[in-house]
């Protein structure tokens, strides 16, 4: 499961195991270093607007995350 870091901002994700009814998320903040490596990734739950930092590599784990809103 390949993810292009440059296209990560504003991408949509679905949690496979939702917590607190938070199932759909948007990547709303992304920080890249000088060689375009992701330094910081923040996702926001659509239903509650709660934000949290996440290691963007975790989004590749299809046991926990699906790309798009399902």
PAPARO-43832 format. One record per residue (C-alpha): x, y, z; chain; residue in one letter; residue number from 1. Coordinates in nm, 2 decimals. Layout:
<rs>
<r <X Y Z> 'A' 'A' NUM>
...
</rs>
This chain:
<rs>
<r <0.00 0.00 0.00> 'A' 'X' 1>
<r <0.19 0.30 -0.13> 'A' 'X' 2>
<r <0.11 0.66 -0.02> 'A' 'X' 3>
<r <0.26 0.96 -0.19> 'A' 'X' 4>
<r <0.35 1.20 0.10> 'A' 'X' 5>
<r <0.30 1.50 -0.13> 'A' 'X' 6>
<r <-0.07 1.40 -0.18> 'A' 'X' 7>
<r <-0.13 1.33 0.18> 'A' 'X' 8>
<r <-0.26 1.67 0.28> 'A' 'X' 9>
<r <-0.65 1.69 0.27> 'A' 'X' 10>
<r <-0.67 1.31 0.20> 'A' 'X' 11>
<r <-0.96 1.12 0.36> 'A' 'X' 12>
<r <-0.93 0.81 0.58> 'A' 'X' 13>
<r <-1.16 0.56 0.74> 'A' 'X' 14>
<r <-1.07 0.40 1.07> 'A' 'X' 15>
<r <-1.13 0.02 1.06> 'A' 'X' 16>
<r <-1.19 0.01 1.44> 'A' 'X' 17>
<r <-1.36 0.35 1.52> 'A' 'X' 18>
<r <-1.33 0.48 1.87> 'A' 'X' 19>
<r <-1.58 0.74 2.02> 'A' 'X' 20>
<r <-1.79 0.72 1.70> 'A' 'X' 21>
<r <-1.49 0.88 1.51> 'A' 'X' 22>
<r <-1.47 0.68 1.19> 'A' 'X' 23>
<r <-1.39 0.94 0.92> 'A' 'X' 24>
<r <-1.07 1.15 0.92> 'A' 'X' 25>
<r <-0.90 1.42 0.72> 'A' 'X' 26>
<r <-0.53 1.49 0.71> 'A' 'X' 27>
<r <-0.55 1.86 0.79> 'A' 'X' 28>
<r <-0.19 1.94 0.87> 'A' 'X' 29>
<r <0.14 1.81 0.72> 'A' 'X' 30>
<r <0.49 1.93 0.77> 'A' 'X' 31>
<r <0.77 1.82 0.54> 'A' 'X' 32>
<r <1.15 1.86 0.58> 'A' 'X' 33>
<r <1.38 2.00 0.32> 'A' 'X' 34>
<r <1.40 1.67 0.13> 'A' 'X' 35>
<r <1.02 1.62 0.14> 'A' 'X' 36>
<r <1.01 1.36 0.42> 'A' 'X' 37>
<r <0.70 1.39 0.64> 'A' 'X' 38>
<r <0.80 1.53 0.98> 'A' 'X' 39>
<r <0.45 1.58 1.12> 'A' 'X' 40>
<r <0.11 1.46 1.02> 'A' 'X' 41>
<r <-0.22 1.56 1.20> 'A' 'X' 42>
<r <-0.55 1.40 1.13> 'A' 'X' 43>
<r <-0.89 1.54 1.23> 'A' 'X' 44>
<r <-1.20 1.34 1.31> 'A' 'X' 45>
<r <-1.49 1.47 1.09> 'A' 'X' 46>
<r <-1.76 1.42 1.35> 'A' 'X' 47>
<r <-1.59 1.58 1.65> 'A' 'X' 48>
<r <-1.32 1.80 1.49> 'A' 'X' 49>
<r <-1.07 1.64 1.74> 'A' 'X' 50>
<r <-0.72 1.65 1.60> 'A' 'X' 51>
<r <-0.43 1.42 1.68> 'A' 'X' 52>
<r <-0.08 1.37 1.55> 'A' 'X' 53>
<r <-0.01 1.04 1.39> 'A' 'X' 54>
<r <0.29 0.87 1.23> 'A' 'X' 55>
<r <0.18 0.89 0.87> 'A' 'X' 56>
<r <0.33 0.54 0.80> 'A' 'X' 57>
<r <0.05 0.40 1.02> 'A' 'X' 58>
<r <-0.20 0.49 0.74> 'A' 'X' 59>
<r <-0.04 0.22 0.53> 'A' 'X' 60>
<r <-0.17 -0.05 0.77> 'A' 'X' 61>
<r <-0.49 -0.17 0.61> 'A' 'X' 62>
<r <-0.59 -0.35 0.93> 'A' 'X' 63>
<r <-0.64 -0.01 1.09> 'A' 'X' 64>
<r <-0.69 0.24 0.81> 'A' 'X' 65>
<r <-0.87 0.25 0.47> 'A' 'X' 66>
<r <-0.80 0.52 0.22> 'A' 'X' 67>
<r <-1.11 0.73 0.14> 'A' 'X' 68>
<r <-1.44 0.73 0.33> 'A' 'X' 69>
<r <-1.61 0.39 0.35> 'A' 'X' 70>
</rs>
